[in-house]
Amino acid sequence: MDFWGSGPKAREAGGYSFHLLNANAPEEEVRRHSHDEAHFVLVLAGGYMSSAVGAPLVSDTPVLIYNPPGTTHQDRFHGGRGRFLAISGGTGGDAAALCMREPYAYRLAHSIAQDIDLMTPFRLEARALQLRGFVLPLSSDEPRAAGRPPGWLNRAVEMIFTSDDPDLSVAAVASDAGVHPVHLARVFRRFLGCSPGDYLRGHRMERAAAMLGKGIASLAAVAQSTGYVDQAHLNRTFRSRLDTTPARWRKMRYVAPIQDAEESMRQEPAASL
């Protein structure tokens, strides 16, 4: 199976292929394409844009995408820059592509990315089958997940991912989960590779990007409604995470663009990718 990426890391095991890749195509060159085999995509770096069910407009939190056989999409990295693990093989699964937010599934995929050169073929196949178990029932002879995260972690992830409260805090998430914030941070990092604060900040940027893409609110309003101190704070975050400004992002992703007074005065040109 071909992916829009290049890299030396590739393995085969038990009918599955594993590729650790860097995005190698400018965003505008990625056209709609199809995949015959089922596959997972774990985003390791970069802002990934996917049409999978439940995926943000652009990622800034841990993202694991499952695409069933026959998927046709135009998933790509913003600016053509990113790094990802692709695992392909197997048949069947859900009818629609989906964004998986199960912490244990993310940890399994991330462990493959970390140790792709070191794992035996047996371990690689076993972990691919475990991932498959999240979208297909496991047969009796397939390995079962071990070391699963506590149930409250799934609730905490879902709470952050679905919240539109600009004042949501890590302390509030820990309180809802019934655990100490330090314990929350420790378990979060173990299974998701980031802190709860990183995840919360990433979700805020994802929400801001989605609002800007709809083109129905000013930059100041977007900043206020997504928990940023002010518009300047929103600008700094976009420059740091996506190497662009909120104004440029909106011009590239717009549905019904609007003009802020500040933009009109600056007459800032749209960015080209």
Residue pairs with C-beta under 8 A, 6 or more apart in sequence:
1 17
1 35
1 36
1 37
1 39
1 86
1 88
3 19
3 21
3 86
4 23
4 24
4 25
4 30
4 76
5 19
5 21
5 22
5 23
5 24
5 84
5 86
6 21
6 22
6 24
7 19
7 20
7 21
7 22
9 18
9 19
9 20
9 21
9 116
9 117
10 17
10 18
10 19
10 20
11 17
11 18
11 116
11 119
11 121
11 124
12 18
12 121
13 121
13 122
13 124
13 125
13 128
14 89
14 121
14 122
14 124
14 125
14 128
14 129
15 89
15 90
15 125
16 87
16 88
16 89
16 90
16 124
16 125
16 128
17 86
17 87
17 88
17 89
18 85
18 86
18 87
18 112
18 116
18 124
18 128
19 85
19 86
19 87
19 88
20 83
20 84
20 85
20 113
20 116
21 83
21 84
21 85
21 86
22 82
22 83
23 46
23 76
23 77
23 80
23 81
23 82
23 83
23 84
24 80
25 76
25 80
26 80
26 273
27 76
27 77
27 78
27 79
27 80
27 273
28 273
29 80
30 74
30 75
30 76
30 80
31 74
32 72
32 73
32 74
33 72
33 73
33 74
34 70
34 71
34 72
35 67
35 69
35 70
35 71
35 88
36 69
36 70
37 69
37 88
37 89
37 90
37 91
38 66
38 67
38 68
38 69
38 88
38 89
38 90
38 91
38 92
38 93
38 132
38 135
39 66
39 67
39 86
39 87
39 88
39 89
40 64
40 65
40 66
40 67
40 85
40 86
40 87
40 88
40 109
40 131
41 48
41 50
41 64
41 65
41 67
41 75
41 84
41 85
41 86
42 63
42 64
42 65
42 84
42 85
42 86
42 87
42 106
42 109
42 110
42 112
42 113
43 59
43 62
43 63
43 64
43 65
43 82
43 83
43 84
44 82
44 83
44 84
44 85
44 113
45 82
45 83
46 77
46 78
46 79
46 81
46 82
46 83
46 84
47 58
47 59
47 60
47 77
47 78
47 79
47 82
47 241
47 242
48 58
48 59
48 63
48 65
48 75
48 76
48 77
48 78
48 82
48 84
49 57
49 58
49 59
49 75
49 76
49 77
49 78
50 59
50 63
50 65
50 73
50 75
50 97
50 99
51 73
51 74
51 75
51 97
52 65
52 66
52 67
52 73
52 75
52 96
52 97
52 98
52 99
53 96
53 97
53 98
53 99
54 98
54 99
54 101
55 63
55 65
55 99
56 63
56 99
56 203
56 206
56 207
56 209
56 210
57 206
57 209
57 210
57 213
57 253
58 78
58 206
58 209
58 242
59 202
59 206
60 201
60 202
60 203
60 205
60 206
60 209
60 241
61 161
61 194
61 199
61 202
61 203
61 206
62 106
62 110
62 192
62 193
62 194
62 199
63 99
64 99
64 100
64 101
64 105
64 106
64 109
65 75
65 97
65 98
65 99
65 100
66 93
66 94
66 97
66 98
66 100
66 134
66 135
67 73
67 97
68 92
68 93
68 94
68 95
68 96
68 97
68 135
69 91
69 92
69 93
71 97
73 97
78 242
78 244
78 273
79 242
79 243
79 244
79 273
80 273
81 243
85 109
85 112
85 113
85 116
87 109
87 112
87 128
87 131
89 128
90 128
90 132
90 136
92 136
93 132
93 135
93 136
94 135
98 135
100 106
100 134
100 135
101 154
101 157
101 158
101 161
102 134
102 154
103 149
103 153
103 154
103 157
103 191
103 192
104 145
104 147
104 148
104 149
104 191
105 131
105 134
106 191
106 192
106 193
107 149
107 190
107 191
107 192
107 193
108 127
108 130
108 131
108 145
109 127
109 131
110 193
111 127
112 119
112 124
112 127
112 128
116 124
119 127
126 143
129 138
129 142
129 143
130 142
130 143
130 144
130 145
132 138
132 142
133 142
133 144
133 145
138 144
149 187
149 190
149 191
150 187
152 177
152 178
152 179
153 177
153 187
153 188
153 191
155 176
155 177
156 173
156 174
156 176
156 177
156 184
156 188
156 196
157 192
157 199
159 168
159 173
159 176
159 177
160 168
160 173
160 196
160 199
160 200
160 203
161 203
163 203
164 207
166 204
166 224
166 225
166 226
166 227
167 227
168 200
168 227
169 200
170 181
170 184
170 185
170 196
170 197
170 200
171 181
173 184
173 196
173 200
174 180
174 181
174 183
174 184
174 196
177 184
179 187
181 196
184 196
185 195
185 196
185 197
188 194
188 195
188 196
188 199
189 195
192 199
194 202
201 237
204 226
204 227
204 228
205 226
205 237
205 238
205 241
205 242
207 226
208 222
208 223
208 226
208 228
208 234
208 237
208 238
208 246
209 242
209 249
209 253
211 217
211 222
211 225
211 226
212 219
212 222
212 246
212 249
212 250
212 253
213 249
213 250
213 253
213 254
213 255
214 255
214 256
215 250
215 254
215 255
215 256
215 257
215 258
216 255
216 256
216 258
217 225
217 258
218 258
218 260
219 231
219 234
219 246
219 247
219 250
219 260
219 262
219 263
220 230
220 231
220 260
222 234
222 246
223 229
223 230
223 231
223 233
223 234
226 234
228 234
228 237
231 246
231 262
234 246
235 245
235 246
238 244
238 245
238 246
238 249
239 245
242 249
244 252
244 271
245 268
247 260
247 263
247 268
248 268
248 270
248 271
250 257
251 257
251 270
251 271
252 270
252 271
252 273
